[in-house]
Amino acid sequence: MLSVQRPSLSFSPETKNSDGGNRPKSLKQQAINLIQNGKVFHKSKEMDKAIEAYSEAIEKIVALPDQHISNTLSARAHILRSNVYREQNDRALAAQDAKVACNIDPTSARYIRVY
């Protein structure tokens, strides 16, 4: 049986330099890591942790200076959080996140799950 290592929501905002020193991770990388953590939590049916990870990712994404990257990541995080809400039968929050994602990036509509 393949075991899945579940990420912790608390992560270090720093990474090791090649010389062993710490340097801050970029906001983009922090957001991407949180989105990946959310996917793992969602897959393992830890829905509250998935929502928390996606919400933290969205907070990081808002501060990104590159608008194109910010829009793409934000739309994706909103769609993923929408899918978690849908699985929890919280249709209002699912629809709200899906609408936000489509307003940010209309091409993200293809990722919305409606069943």
C-alpha positions in Angstrom: 0.0 0.0 0.0 1.3 3.4 -1.0 1.5 5.8 1.9 0.9 9.5 1.4 2.9 11.9 3.5 0.5 14.6 4.6 1.9 18.1 4.7 1.7 20.3 7.7 0.0 23.6 7.3 2.8 25.2 9.2 5.7 25.6 6.9 8.9 27.5 7.1 8.8 30.6 4.9 12.6 30.0 4.4 14.6 27.6 2.4 18.3 26.6 2.6 20.8 28.3 0.4 23.5 26.3 -1.2 25.9 27.5 1.5 23.5 26.2 4.2 22.1 29.6 5.1 18.4 30.5 5.1 16.8 32.8 2.6 13.1 33.7 2.4 11.0 31.7 0.0 9.2 33.9 -2.6 5.5 34.6 -2.1 4.9 32.8 -5.3 6.6 29.7 -4.1 4.9 29.8 -0.7 1.5 30.1 -2.5 2.4 27.2 -4.8 3.4 25.1 -1.8 0.1 25.9 0.0 -1.9 24.9 -3.1 0.0 21.6 -3.3 -0.7 21.0 0.4 -4.3 21.7 -0.2 -4.5 19.1 -3.0 -2.9 16.5 -0.7 -5.4 17.4 2.1 -8.3 17.3 -0.4 -7.3 13.9 -1.7 -7.0 12.5 1.8 -10.5 14.0 2.6 -9.2 16.4 5.2 -11.4 19.1 3.8 -11.0 21.8 6.6 -7.2 21.6 6.2 -7.6 21.8 2.4 -9.8 24.9 2.7 -7.3 26.5 5.1 -4.4 25.8 2.8 -6.2 27.3 -0.2 -7.2 30.3 1.8 -3.7 30.9 2.9 -2.5 30.6 -0.6 -5.0 33.1 -1.8 -3.8 35.6 0.9 -0.2 35.1 -0.4 -1.2 35.5 -4.0 -2.9 38.9 -3.4 0.5 40.3 -2.6 2.3 39.1 -5.8 3.6 41.9 -8.0 3.2 40.1 -11.3 -0.5 40.5 -12.2 -0.6 37.6 -14.8 0.9 35.1 -12.3 -1.3 36.4 -9.6 -4.4 36.0 -11.6 -3.6 32.5 -12.8 -2.7 31.3 -9.3 -5.6 33.0 -7.7 -8.2 31.6 -10.1 -6.7 28.1 -9.6 -6.8 28.4 -5.8 -10.4 29.6 -5.9 -11.5 26.8 -8.2 -9.8 24.2 -6.0 -11.4 25.6 -2.8 -14.7 25.8 -4.7 -14.4 22.0 -5.4 -13.8 21.3 -1.7 -16.8 23.4 -0.7 -18.9 21.5 -3.3 -17.8 18.2 -1.9 -18.9 19.4 1.6 -22.3 20.3 0.0 -21.8 24.0 0.7 -23.1 25.1 -2.7 -23.2 28.8 -1.8 -19.5 29.1 -1.0 -18.7 26.8 -3.9 -20.6 29.0 -6.3 -19.0 32.2 -4.8 -15.5 30.9 -5.3 -16.2 29.7 -8.8 -17.6 33.1 -9.7 -14.6 34.8 -8.3 -12.3 32.5 -10.3 -14.2 33.1 -13.5 -14.1 36.9 -12.9 -10.3 36.7 -12.4 -9.7 34.3 -15.3 -12.6 33.3 -17.6 -10.6 30.3 -18.9 -10.7 28.8 -15.4 -14.4 27.9 -15.9 -13.3 24.6 -17.5 -12.1 23.4 -14.1 -15.3 23.9 -12.2 -17.0 20.7 -11.1 -20.8 20.9 -11.2 -21.8 17.4 -10.4 
